[in-house]
Amino acid sequence: MAPLPLPDAYDPVTDTGRWTYLGLLGEGGLAVVHRALDVTGRHDGEVALKVLRSTAQPVHAFELHREAQWSLTRLHNAQHPKFDASGSSIFARYLEDHTGFDCLVPLVVPSGNSQAVFEARRKRLEADGFDWSKLQGQFSKSRPYVVMELVEGKALHWEIGGRSAQGGAISTFSPEDRGAILAQLAEACEYLASHSLVHRDLRACNVQLCRRTPMCQVKVLDLGVTVFADPHLRHSANPAVRVFAGRTLQAGYDWLPPEVCTGGLNFELPVHSFDMFSLGVLWLQLLVGRTTTREALGHLADGQSWSEVAARLSGMSPDVAGSTAAPALLGKLLGPALGRPSAEKVLALFRRPSARGGGKAASRRPRQQPAVAESKLASGSAASQPRGSSSPQLTPPPLTAKTLADTPPPPFGSLESAEEALQCMADEVADLLRGLQVSDLDSSRPKRRRKQCLQRPSADMPCSVQEDAHQKWLQEKAALLLAQVESCRKQAAALAGLKA
């Protein structure tokens, strides 16, 4: 069968069509990106058209639809309550969606707004057991595509070297450049997490380096596998969600965290966990190159500690090891899912420069987050905390003897290792408590309804209610982690007694 023509291409003979195709910008296994000009004048200047290949399946068309809608209804939607101009500027903007899913899967939603319609459609198509064969053949006469802003520059991938013949890292970025890039990407991760979104494909080939002077400016591309952090989607077998099944580090998927590569998950909570691991990988690549980074990740996967791996890499880059905050933070990003720091900690280390002009640190508008009651973590109740007040001191859930007895203590061979693990777990608890403070639980909702939501989380519930379920999950994780901290504390005390 002959390939389908480019969609809506302008024909000067018949004066029909809309797009003048000017050249190829890039291509992947499922889509091709073209540079184009809108002859109708609706868009000034050139744009990028991401066109699905004619061999793609309906699920791939949905992924294209979903990535456009994340931008149109959330990330770049100025009417969204979580919209942030600074955060949205780090993502390539989607302008139009021509995938046809509004006609293929028509839905009637009481509110009628575009975000509600998309969310209802997304939940239906991402549900376990959805039969994608129902849509087979729907795209036989057309090629779905989306319209995006044209982002000039080149992929960061081409600026990150492998390894020189002498064994040293190829680094083309100064420490200031690295800091600017990492700060912008951390802000992008923070913005995604504020929308409860997981990018899942944050790697150097999906980061466009727009300019290098006077300071580096980047944009994040490709939201194709981005998903909403619905807890039930962690184990979903729907092909629109489970896109990394069977992918391994050895096969080149180095940005995937271990719980996805070997644990069979689509992502892990907290919501920032997946993307912060990917950011840690990119950070290490900026320091020592792609080849050495992959080798280091292999050593970590084999059970070596971060301190051992960092010591091996210190000769290539002194920023990998040492007693400063950066190496320790990098090690946590590449560590277990529950202990990965949030983007705020990376931002605190690399304050994002004003990439749009000026050399001073940009003043970042704090995102408005719903307050959480002091008793929320302890009792699961929903007593409100006034907005704008200082962060409450949350009381952890009470620990019982049974909880401690059921928590297997990690094996420690020395007092130092026990104390190190204790500190690490204490940091993880602090991260969890911060996560509870910035939950999306709306304090204005009736208490009875909130309590009911926590008791009956369901995939069919609205997004805000699913985020409540995420909140409850955080509480349970905090309780377990606190139990492990107590176990570590007892072992440390016992080892200290033996040492004395």
ChimeraX attribute file (.defattr): number of C-alpha atoms within 10 A of each C-alpha:
attribute: neighborCount
match mode: 1-to-1
recipient: residues
	/A:1	3
	/A:2	5
	/A:3	8
	/A:4	13
	/A:5	11
	/A:6	18
	/A:7	18
	/A:8	14
	/A:9	16
	/A:10	19
	/A:11	12
	/A:12	9
	/A:13	6
	/A:14	7
	/A:15	9
	/A:16	12
	/A:17	15
	/A:18	18
	/A:19	21
	/A:20	18
	/A:21	20
	/A:22	13
	/A:23	11
	/A:24	13
	/A:25	15
	/A:26	11
	/A:27	14
	/A:28	9
	/A:29	9
	/A:30	16
	/A:31	21
	/A:32	16
	/A:33	20
	/A:34	22
	/A:35	20
	/A:36	22
	/A:37	21
	/A:38	18
	/A:39	17
	/A:40	11
	/A:41	9
	/A:42	9
	/A:43	12
	/A:44	10
	/A:45	12
	/A:46	18
	/A:47	22
	/A:48	23
	/A:49	27
	/A:50	22
	/A:51	23
	/A:52	26
	/A:53	21
	/A:54	19
	/A:55	15
	/A:56	15
	/A:57	18
	/A:58	20
	/A:59	19
	/A:60	20
	/A:61	24
	/A:62	20
	/A:63	20
	/A:64	26
	/A:65	25
	/A:66	25
	/A:67	20
	/A:68	26
	/A:69	24
	/A:70	24
	/A:71	20
	/A:72	19
	/A:73	19
	/A:74	21
	/A:75	25
	/A:76	22
	/A:77	18
	/A:78	14
	/A:79	9
	/A:80	13
	/A:81	11
	/A:82	16
	/A:83	19
	/A:84	21
	/A:85	14
	/A:86	17
	/A:87	21
	/A:88	22
	/A:89	17
	/A:90	21
	/A:91	24
	/A:92	22
	/A:93	22
	/A:94	22
	/A:95	18
	/A:96	17
	/A:97	20
	/A:98	16
	/A:99	23
	/A:100	17
	/A:101	17
	/A:102	14
	/A:103	8
	/A:104	11
	/A:105	12
	/A:106	11
	/A:107	14
	/A:108	10
	/A:109	14
	/A:110	8
	/A:111	9
	/A:112	10
	/A:113	10
	/A:114	13
	/A:115	17
	/A:116	18
	/A:117	17
	/A:118	21
	/A:119	19
	/A:120	18
	/A:121	19
	/A:122	20
	/A:123	17
	/A:124	15
	/A:125	20
	/A:126	20
	/A:127	19
	/A:128	17
	/A:129	12
	/A:130	14
	/A:131	11
	/A:132	14
	/A:133	11
	/A:134	9
	/A:135	13
	/A:136	12
	/A:137	10
	/A:138	13
	/A:139	18
	/A:140	10
	/A:141	10
	/A:142	16
	/A:143	21
	/A:144	26
	/A:145	25
	/A:146	20
	/A:147	20
	/A:148	21
	/A:149	18
	/A:150	18
	/A:151	19
	/A:152	12
	/A:153	14
	/A:154	16
	/A:155	20
	/A:156	20
	/A:157	18
	/A:158	12
	/A:159	17
	/A:160	21
	/A:161	18
	/A:162	19
	/A:163	16
	/A:164	11
	/A:165	8
	/A:166	6
	/A:167	10
	/A:168	16
	/A:169	24
	/A:170	20
	/A:171	18
	/A:172	14
	/A:173	16
	/A:174	11
	/A:175	12
	/A:176	13
	/A:177	19
	/A:178	16
	/A:179	21
	/A:180	24
	/A:181	28
	/A:182	24
	/A:183	22
	/A:184	28
	/A:185	28
	/A:186	26
	/A:187	22
	/A:188	23
	/A:189	28
	/A:190	24
	/A:191	24
	/A:192	22
	/A:193	21
	/A:194	20
	/A:195	19
	/A:196	22
	/A:197	22
	/A:198	25
	/A:199	25
	/A:200	24
	/A:201	22
	/A:202	26
	/A:203	21
	/A:204	24
	/A:205	17
	/A:206	17
	/A:207	23
	/A:208	23
	/A:209	23
	/A:210	16
	/A:211	14
	/A:212	14
	/A:213	9
	/A:214	12
	/A:215	18
	/A:216	21
	/A:217	21
	/A:218	27
	/A:219	24
	/A:220	27
	/A:221	20
	/A:222	18
	/A:223	24
	/A:224	20
	/A:225	19
	/A:226	20
	/A:227	23
	/A:228	22
	/A:229	24
	/A:230	21
	/A:231	21
	/A:232	15
	/A:233	21
	/A:234	17
	/A:235	15
	/A:236	18
	/A:237	18
	/A:238	18
	/A:239	18
	/A:240	24
	/A:241	24
	/A:242	19
	/A:243	13
	/A:244	18
	/A:245	15
	/A:246	10
	/A:247	16
	/A:248	17
	/A:249	18
	/A:250	11
	/A:251	8
	/A:252	10
	/A:253	15
	/A:254	23
	/A:255	25
	/A:256	25
	/A:257	30
	/A:258	22
	/A:259	15
	/A:260	20
	/A:261	19
	/A:262	15
	/A:263	11
	/A:264	17
	/A:265	19
	/A:266	23
	/A:267	30
	/A:268	21
	/A:269	18
	/A:270	25
	/A:271	25
	/A:272	28
	/A:273	26
	/A:274	28
	/A:275	32
	/A:276	30
	/A:277	28
	/A:278	23
	/A:279	24
	/A:280	22
	/A:281	27
	/A:282	25
	/A:283	21
	/A:284	24
	/A:285	23
	/A:286	28
	/A:287	27
	/A:288	26
	/A:289	24
	/A:290	23
	/A:291	13
	/A:292	20
	/A:293	21
	/A:294	20
	/A:295	15
	/A:296	22
	/A:297	22
	/A:298	16
	/A:299	15
	/A:300	17
	/A:301	15
	/A:302	9
	/A:303	8
	/A:304	13
	/A:305	13
	/A:306	22
	/A:307	15
	/A:308	13
	/A:309	19
	/A:310	21
	/A:311	14
	/A:312	14
	/A:313	21
	/A:314	14
	/A:315	14
	/A:316	17
	/A:317	16
	/A:318	13
	/A:319	19
	/A:320	26
	/A:321	23
	/A:322	14
	/A:323	9
	/A:324	10
	/A:325	10
	/A:326	15
	/A:327	19
	/A:328	16
	/A:329	17
	/A:330	25
	/A:331	21
	/A:332	20
	/A:333	27
	/A:334	24
	/A:335	20
	/A:336	14
	/A:337	22
	/A:338	21
	/A:339	21
	/A:340	25
	/A:341	25
	/A:342	23
	/A:343	23
	/A:344	15
	/A:345	13
	/A:346	26
	/A:347	19
	/A:348	11
	/A:349	14
	/A:350	20
	/A:351	22
	/A:352	23
	/A:353	23
	/A:354	19
	/A:355	21
	/A:356	12
	/A:357	10
	/A:358	11
	/A:359	11
	/A:360	11
	/A:361	13
	/A:362	15
	/A:363	11
	/A:364	14
	/A:365	10
	/A:366	7
	/A:367	14
	/A:368	13
	/A:369	16
	/A:370	19
	/A:371	23
	/A:372	26
	/A:373	22
	/A:374	20
	/A:375	19
	/A:376	21
	/A:377	25
	/A:378	15
	/A:379	13
	/A:380	16
	/A:381	17
	/A:382	22
	/A:383	13
	/A:384	18
	/A:385	17
	/A:386	11
	/A:387	13
	/A:388	10
	/A:389	8
	/A:390	9
	/A:391	15
	/A:392	14
	/A:393	11
	/A:394	17
	/A:395	13
	/A:396	18
	/A:397	19
	/A:398	12
	/A:399	13
	/A:400	10
	/A:401	8
	/A:402	8
	/A:403	14
	/A:404	17
	/A:405	11
	/A:406	12
	/A:407	14
	/A:408	10
	/A:409	16
	/A:410	12
	/A:411	10
	/A:412	15
	/A:413	9
	/A:414	13
	/A:415	18
	/A:416	13
	/A:417	14
	/A:418	23
	/A:419	18
	/A:420	13
	/A:421	19
	/A:422	20
	/A:423	15
	/A:424	15
	/A:425	20
	/A:426	18
	/A:427	15
	/A:428	22
	/A:429	22
	/A:430	15
	/A:431	20
	/A:432	21
	/A:433	19
	/A:434	15
	/A:435	18
	/A:436	24
	/A:437	23
	/A:438	17
	/A:439	20
	/A:440	23
	/A:441	23
	/A:442	17
	/A:443	18
	/A:444	11
	/A:445	11
	/A:446	10
	/A:447	14
	/A:448	10
	/A:449	11
	/A:450	19
	/A:451	14
	/A:452	11
	/A:453	19
	/A:454	20
	/A:455	12
	/A:456	11
	/A:457	19
	/A:458	15
	/A:459	16
	/A:460	12
	/A:461	14
	/A:462	14
	/A:463	19
	/A:464	15
	/A:465	24
	/A:466	25
	/A:467	23
	/A:468	21
	/A:469	22
	/A:470	25
	/A:471	24
	/A:472	20
	/A:473	17
	/A:474	21
	/A:475	23
	/A:476	13
	/A:477	17
	/A:478	23
	/A:479	20
	/A:480	19
	/A:481	19
	/A:482	22
	/A:483	24
	/A:484	23
	/A:485	22
	/A:486	19
	/A:487	20
	/A:488	24
	/A:489	17
	/A:490	14
	/A:491	21
	/A:492	22
	/A:493	15
	/A:494	13
	/A:495	18
	/A:496	14
	/A:497	10
	/A:498	9
	/A:499	9
	/A:500	6
